[in-house]
Amino acid sequence: MGENGVLLLLMIDATVRVATPLVLAALAGLFAERSGVVDIGLEGKMLGASFAAAAVATVTGSPWLGLVAAVLVSMALSMVHAVACVTYNGNQVVSGMALNILMAGLAPTLAFAWFSQGGQTPMLGPGARFAPIVLPFAEALAPVPVLGAIYGRISGHNVLVYIAALSVPLVAFVLYRTRFGLRLRAVGENPQAVDTAGISVAGLRYRALLCNGVLCGLSGAYLSIAHGAGFVRDMTAGKGYLALAALIFGKWRPLPTLLACLLFAFTDALQARLQGAVLPGLGAIPVQAIQALPYVLTVLLLAGFVGKAMAPKAIGIPYVKER
Amino acid sequence: MARSSDDVPAWVDLALLPLVNLLAAFAIAAVVIAILGENPFKALWVLFYGALGYGEAIGFTLYYATNFIFTGLAVAVAFHAGLFNIGGEGQAYLGGLGCGLVGLALGGWPPAIVLPLAVLAAMLFGAAWAFIPGYLQAKRGSHIVITTIMFNFIAAALMTYLLVNVFIKPGQQSPESREFDPSSWMPFVHEVAARVGITIARSPLNMSVVVALVASVGVWVFLWRTRWGYALRVVGHNETAAVYGGIAPVRVVIGAMALSGALAGLVGVNAIMGDQHRLILNFTGGYGFVGIAVALMGRNHPVGICLAALLFGALYQGGAELSFDLPRLTKEVVVVIQGLIILFCGAFEGLFRPRLLALFRRAPAPAPAKA
């Protein structure tokens, strides 16, 4: 295999690593937003979950318990959002913002007080985080040309990467092939009609936000106990917002959202590779230009210059039952 | 955002409600502090003393408050037009670039020329950065919340590029520009006071605080005493009614965002011309987001915003002292309190409000006939 081939494989690896938390968080946002609840709190929930995962994994030494803690914390935060936005008809953007800021403060505060390491958790040992899984036959197939290399790439990731990959078809199935999914989409487009049919709008939105919490928790746990080895300050670093951008860029649909995540992750991997590289005809491309690319693309899409973003119709509007 | 609450005394809506929300936020923060094993009352005392206990602390508190007045007013102006501007952070960053360019280019010119130009440039750059999301919202229907979030990240990338590649002082590693000529610095309040014979402790507090007060009065006059302000509030209240009244919402939305951005941009004057005297990375430090809390807490009114900005200024300054006296706490405790305040004053507004209003209802209003 040539040098370019190796480079390509490294790029694919990097893309997968960056895309995994984005995919999980974007699908979390998909549940909330398709049910009509704006979720700009992805960032905060991820951060809270990544701290919970690292803290519990540190204390118990078990990544699985860490994962459970992350999911529970994230679900609890989703429920705060649900109570504020669905029960009390609060402003959904304000609530999401509040969660982001709350977690940006709470996670380092707790980490500082509990672990006394300046706002981070101790480095996790190999047993306390999710290790790469070698899929069956990966070594046996390795000598086979092409197939061996491809399968070799698919093998060797940690369990959350596979969960993220499986969650895309799963979410698509739930959304388009189940009764719950049909109602979920309906409640985001026309809650009056759903209410008229005798189905609880609030109940559906609560369930959507529970799903949202689970996925967000997985995403946060990936950062601290699978990809990283412990929680550090501002660990999410805007990934929640990037996932939101991917969700919009994917027009609130699972498969396009996955592709948007992969695109954004690829630009990230590219950016790391292109440090100081000079492209023929274009000159040196500033790293920052590539970093800003996902955000610029999303703005262009929203403005209707790149396709048309069709948001769920009832998004952001609290449903007040007429009496 | 304005709601009718005619049948309760005004002070309940304007003072008691924010106070109750504030107390709820502090109560939860106290629980967190107690869980961490520190005495919440001691923490409150450290916060209070650290913010207002001595001259230098008061100066710092007022310096931070100045930033928060600008970002709070920015959020409020957009709020009144029915828009949610989360882009204060990016607009403040660009505002800093605007006045920084003036400082770099016009070093040595008389302050009477440089300072007004710097203020104008900060407003212009902030306004431009908010104009684009405003235009896209009004003309292309892109959602202002998402666009302004994206513009925060784009601003950060742009400023990093400019500082690392363009403004960096030759032969230096850290990405910051050279220092501006002292003639273009916004004078410190302690220097101005010394000139008239009053001794005040040294602090970053500078004459931008006067700009902030002028801006507050200006926003009040604009919103409640001019036709444009009236049009802006009508659009925020009911866009359909505005159209019937002959108001063009497109122009109002774009104008409101530009004004909002201009106000946020003024943070640059305080932080860059008044304190740093050079362009640096991340000087906005979350001020734009605090503006949301300030506007919510201050009920989108300039008087309330100034008071809320003082509160947050005190929290910011006092919070920095927390870790010295209480070893288990960090300054991020303040961010927790800030998040809780946004939660209670904003998202959970419906929690206390109906109960409190019911308590103070003047006369039992005749119940409207319900089907």
Chai-1 contact restraints between the chains, C-beta under 6 A:
chainA,res_idxA,chainB,res_idxB,connection_type,confidence,min_distance_angstrom,max_distance_angstrom,comment,restraint_id
A,A84,B,A347,contact,1.0,0.0,6.0,A-B,restraint_1
A,A84,B,F348,contact,1.0,0.0,6.0,A-B,restraint_2
A,Y88,B,G350,contact,1.0,0.0,6.0,A-B,restraint_3
A,Y88,B,L351,contact,1.0,0.0,6.0,A-B,restraint_4
A,N89,B,G350,contact,1.0,0.0,6.0,A-B,restraint_5
A,G90,B,A347,contact,1.0,0.0,6.0,A-B,restraint_6
A,G90,B,G350,contact,1.0,0.0,6.0,A-B,restraint_7
A,N91,B,G346,contact,1.0,0.0,6.0,A-B,restraint_8
A,V93,B,F84,contact,1.0,0.0,6.0,A-B,restraint_9
A,V93,B,V145,contact,1.0,0.0,6.0,A-B,restraint_10
A,V94,B,G346,contact,1.0,0.0,6.0,A-B,restraint_11
A,V94,B,A347,contact,1.0,0.0,6.0,A-B,restraint_12
A,S95,B,A347,contact,1.0,0.0,6.0,A-B,restraint_13
A,A98,B,G339,contact,1.0,0.0,6.0,A-B,restraint_14
A,A98,B,I342,contact,1.0,0.0,6.0,A-B,restraint_15
A,A98,B,L343,contact,1.0,0.0,6.0,A-B,restraint_16
A,A98,B,A347,contact,1.0,0.0,6.0,A-B,restraint_17
A,I101,B,Q338,contact,1.0,0.0,6.0,A-B,restraint_18
A,I101,B,G339,contact,1.0,0.0,6.0,A-B,restraint_19
A,L102,B,G339,contact,1.0,0.0,6.0,A-B,restraint_20
A,A104,B,V335,contact,1.0,0.0,6.0,A-B,restraint_21
A,G105,B,E332,contact,1.0,0.0,6.0,A-B,restraint_22
A,G105,B,V335,contact,1.0,0.0,6.0,A-B,restraint_23
A,G105,B,V336,contact,1.0,0.0,6.0,A-B,restraint_24
A,G105,B,G339,contact,1.0,0.0,6.0,A-B,restraint_25
A,L106,B,V336,contact,1.0,0.0,6.0,A-B,restraint_26
A,P108,B,E332,contact,1.0,0.0,6.0,A-B,restraint_27
A,T109,B,T330,contact,1.0,0.0,6.0,A-B,restraint_28
A,T109,B,E332,contact,1.0,0.0,6.0,A-B,restraint_29
A,T109,B,V333,contact,1.0,0.0,6.0,A-B,restraint_30
A,T109,B,V336,contact,1.0,0.0,6.0,A-B,restraint_31
A,F112,B,T330,contact,1.0,0.0,6.0,A-B,restraint_32
A,A113,B,L36,contact,1.0,0.0,6.0,A-B,restraint_33
A,A113,B,R328,contact,1.0,0.0,6.0,A-B,restraint_34
A,Y241,B,I149,contact,1.0,0.0,6.0,A-B,restraint_35
A,P286,B,Y161,contact,1.0,0.0,6.0,A-B,restraint_36
A,Q288,B,A157,contact,1.0,0.0,6.0,A-B,restraint_37
A,Q288,B,T160,contact,1.0,0.0,6.0,A-B,restraint_38
A,Q288,B,Y161,contact,1.0,0.0,6.0,A-B,restraint_39
A,Q291,B,A157,contact,1.0,0.0,6.0,A-B,restraint_40
A,A292,B,I154,contact,1.0,0.0,6.0,A-B,restraint_41
A,A292,B,A157,contact,1.0,0.0,6.0,A-B,restraint_42
A,Y295,B,M150,contact,1.0,0.0,6.0,A-B,restraint_43
A,Y295,B,F153,contact,1.0,0.0,6.0,A-B,restraint_44
A,Y295,B,I154,contact,1.0,0.0,6.0,A-B,restraint_45
A,T298,B,M150,contact,1.0,0.0,6.0,A-B,restraint_46
A,V299,B,T147,contact,1.0,0.0,6.0,A-B,restraint_47
A,V299,B,M150,contact,1.0,0.0,6.0,A-B,restraint_48
A,L302,B,S142,contact,1.0,0.0,6.0,A-B,restraint_49
A,A303,B,L136,contact,1.0,0.0,6.0,A-B,restraint_50
A,A303,B,R140,contact,1.0,0.0,6.0,A-B,restraint_51
A,A303,B,S142,contact,1.0,0.0,6.0,A-B,restraint_52
A,G304,B,R140,contact,1.0,0.0,6.0,A-B,restraint_53
